[in-house]
Structures are given as structure tokens and as C-alpha cells.
Amino acid sequence: MALVPWTYNNPRIQRSNCREQTYTFCNKNVTVYQDTEKEINVHNNTAFKMWDGSFLLAKYLENKCLGDRTNSFLKKKNCIELGAGCGLVGIVTWLLGANVTLTDMDTVVSFTENCVAKNIGHLTEEHAELNANINVMELTWGKKDLDDSRFCAYDIILGSDIVYSPDIKLNEMLISTMESLWKEDTVFILSYKPRSLGENIFFDMLSERNFATHTIPSTQHPKEFSGSDYSIFHITR
Ligand SMILES: C[S@@+](CC[C@H](N)C(=O)[O-])C[C@H]1O[C@@H](n2cnc3c(N)ncnc32)[C@H](O)[C@@H]1O
């Protein structure tokens, strides 16, 4: 299958209709699998297609690692992805040397597992140097017990396009989940697009809970997204 170079809002490509799309990250092919049978809207089945924010975040992480002479930004870091869906961000983070746990809610996690397994099998066979850990676990926001030993505190928490709901309870549950995975120097890296749905209450709630949100200048965004309305945030506490 031909590799399709990414451009944001490419009028010639309806990405959501493609069952499989293969991209190159770290000189390796990563295939994104979508469930095109499902009806997807902002309230239902959001996991089953790849959102633009995941390509943006994956490229941003790749570029950041390429520019990191000390090679320490992700290498051997413990990372967790929340709301991983098709799993692109988690897979690329693993390719960049981090130990990664991808998570999503119970109705989605087997889909995410499948997407990851289909990539990891051939990548580990072809590239013996890929020896970091990668796994997939169910994690529904707000449902993680504080003493849940399946999880630890992470160096980096990742989220692409997971802030889009105005539901106060859901945003609270997302922030509680972040808190339960947090340690002193954790950074939460988030790609976000404003959708005027009232979802920006998430950021007010973050500052009420003593998180600080740092905006990454658009000059540091991947070139494929120049002029897009996406933001990338580093959130610290
Ligand atoms: C818009 S999709 C983004 C998926 C993926 N990160 C991407 O960018 O392609 C939102 C994701 O958040 C997950 N999600 C929504 N509510 C959740 C909850 N309460 N707990 C865990 N995950 C949730 C969905 O299942 C979905 O995977």
C-alpha cells in the first residue's frame, strides 16, 4: 500500500474512510487501523478513528526527540497514554524508546490492543533494537482506585484529542485520573483543538487544582500542521 504523506485538512483525502493508513515514524512504518463500520460522533465511538491530534502529537514527539542531543526526552521514560483509541501516539512514543502503557475504557480496550499488536509484531521482528516495554490496559477515567497496583506514577502522561466534552463530571474524572498517576515532576502532554462545545472548562478546572498549562509555540508544531487550530500543551504541577 502506498504511503500517503500527511497534510492537515487535505481536501483530497477522507482519512476517516480508510480502514488502514500507513505512516512513517522514526523510519519505520506504523499502520493505523480504524473501524469504519461504526458511526462516530463527538459523543459516541470516538476511539475507533484516528483524530488529527494524534498525528500532531506523534509528530511533535518525534521531532522533539530528533532535536534532543542528549536523547533523554523519552528514552526509558515511563509513559501512559489516556484515551489512546487507535494507539498511534503510544506506538510512536514506544518507537522513541519509552516504556509505554496505552489505556482506554472497557468497551474500547480490545480494539486498542489489536491495533497495537498488529504493529508491534512485525516491528519487533524487524528491529531488534526496539526493546522498551509496551502494553495496553483498561483505564476508565475516575474509576482507577488510588491503590490500583497495575499503574504507577509516570514521567509523562499523553493525551491526544481527549478534551472535547463540556461534561463537568467527565472532566473531573479525567483530572482525578491524572492526579492519581502523578508524581512531582510528571508532565502531561496534550494536543487540543477548541471545538466551542464548552470543553474549555477543563482548563479552568486544571488551574483550580493547581496545574499550570504551558503552550508550545506554533513554531514548534510539526510543519504538516502549520496554520491549524490545534494547540499542544505541557501541563505541570
Ligand atoms: C476523540 S477520541 C481520541 C482518540 C485518540 N487519542 C486519537 O487522538 O485518535 C477520545 C478518546 O477518549 C476515550 N475516552 C472517552 N471517555 C473516556 C473515559 N471516561 N475513560 C477513558 N477513556 C475515555 C475514548 O474512548 C477515545 O479513545
The ligand as a MOL file (V3000), in Angstrom:
LIG
                    3D

  0  0  0     0  0            999 V3000
M  V30 BEGIN CTAB
M  V30 COUNTS 27 29 0 0 0
M  V30 BEGIN ATOM
M  V30 1 C -11.6150 11.7960 20.3990 0
M  V30 2 S -11.0460 10.2420 20.8630 0 CHG=1
M  V30 3 C -9.2970 10.3990 20.6750 0
M  V30 4 C -8.6390 9.0740 20.4490 0
M  V30 5 C -7.1310 9.1460 20.1970 0
M  V30 6 N -6.4470 9.6980 21.3320 0
M  V30 7 C -6.8480 9.9550 18.9670 0
M  V30 8 O -6.4230 11.1210 19.0780 0
M  V30 9 O -7.0370 9.4360 17.8600 0 CHG=-1
M  V30 10 C -11.2570 10.2780 22.6470 0
M  V30 11 C -10.7470 9.0600 23.3810 0
M  V30 12 O -11.0020 9.2010 24.7800 0
M  V30 13 C -11.5440 7.9740 25.2560 0
M  V30 14 N -12.4170 8.2570 26.4090 0
M  V30 15 C -13.5480 8.9830 26.4330 0
M  V30 16 N -14.1110 8.9530 27.6580 0
M  V30 17 C -13.2960 8.1770 28.4260 0
M  V30 18 C -13.3390 7.7400 29.7900 0
M  V30 19 N -14.3370 8.0900 30.6050 0
M  V30 20 N -12.3200 6.9700 30.2260 0
M  V30 21 C -11.3140 6.6040 29.4050 0
M  V30 22 N -11.2390 6.9710 28.1120 0
M  V30 23 C -12.2140 7.7420 27.6330 0
M  V30 24 C -12.3430 7.4400 24.0870 0
M  V30 25 O -12.6180 6.0550 24.1970 0
M  V30 26 C -11.4070 7.7800 22.9320 0
M  V30 27 O -10.4320 6.8110 22.7250 0
M  V30 END ATOM
M  V30 BEGIN BOND
M  V30 1 1 1 2
M  V30 2 1 2 3
M  V30 3 1 2 10
M  V30 4 1 3 4
M  V30 5 1 4 5
M  V30 6 1 5 6
M  V30 7 1 5 7
M  V30 8 2 7 8
M  V30 9 1 7 9
M  V30 10 1 10 11
M  V30 11 1 11 12
M  V30 12 1 11 26
M  V30 13 1 12 13
M  V30 14 1 13 14
M  V30 15 1 13 24
M  V30 16 1 14 15
M  V30 17 1 14 23
M  V30 18 2 15 16
M  V30 19 1 16 17
M  V30 20 1 17 18
M  V30 21 2 17 23
M  V30 22 1 18 19
M  V30 23 2 18 20
M  V30 24 1 20 21
M  V30 25 2 21 22
M  V30 26 1 22 23
M  V30 27 1 24 25
M  V30 28 1 24 26
M  V30 29 1 26 27
M  V30 END BOND
M  V30 END CTAB
M  END
